[in-house]
Amino acid sequence: MFKVKEVAELSGVSIRTLHYYDEIGLLKPGTVSESGYRLYTEGDLDKLQHILFYRELGFPLMKIKEMMQSADFDRRAALEQQRNMLYAKREQLDKLIETIELTIRQMKGEIEMTHEQKFRGFDFSRNPYEDEARKRWGDQAVDEANQKIQRLSENERQALGDQMNDIYQKLAALRHGAPDSPEAQAAIKEWYDLLNEHFGNYPPEMFKNLGQMYVADERFTANIDRFGEGLAAFMRDAMAVYADRLMNG
């Protein structure tokens, strides 16, 4: 039997995350001691390994739970599937690394890249957050957002990405202050306007819920906190203030 702290040390998963997996029924400890400690079995460690493989591949937590709790879940078949997907991911990463190396050589004046070579290895065929978005807000909202993005030219998409990064950086610089400050609310308004312009209709309540997902879903947290630790939580709070003010008028 392993205590939660021991499992965290073995796996590298935080205690907070293990508690969250327990709360949502994804990975419940095999037993609880008389003193209230969560105790994990060897079987629980195997389950955690499966979860982490799926997380590395970008599967949403609820999808992982659905698959692993299915009556026909087969551990060996799951491992073979994960292996094949990781091989494919490695192949894509190898292509991206090669593209970076060629780009560096071009900057040194050693070679001249073709336009096709500059974008080799990028894969925009799958949005890792799309399944979760469909569950929360329905197919129509997600389809409309996808259609808006698909209508953009490559330069427009690049400009949109730059605009999003600028807002993240602006908010990251403000994250140690109050989320209801005029500066924070002005930056969050930019985020609200950008989402509504390019990604569909975001009424205030949905905007507030989205901010909560930034923290509840560790994929969002990890992606946003690249701009500064704690940014996801700060955005959640600032978005809640902005949404509440809109709803209360």
Protein Blocks (a to p, Z undefined) as FASTA:
>chain_A
ZZfklmmmmnopafklmmmmmmnomaccfbdcfkopacddfklmmmmmmmmmmmmnopaf
klmmmmmmpmklcfklmmmmmmmmmmmmmmmmmmmmmmmmmmmmmmnopaccdfklmmgo
iackbcfklmmmmmmnojklmmmmmmmmmmpcfklmmmmmmmmmmmmmmmmmmmmmcfkb
mklmmmmmmmmmmmmmmnocadfklmmmmmmmmmmpmklmmmmmmnoghklmmmmmmmmm
mmmmmmnZZ
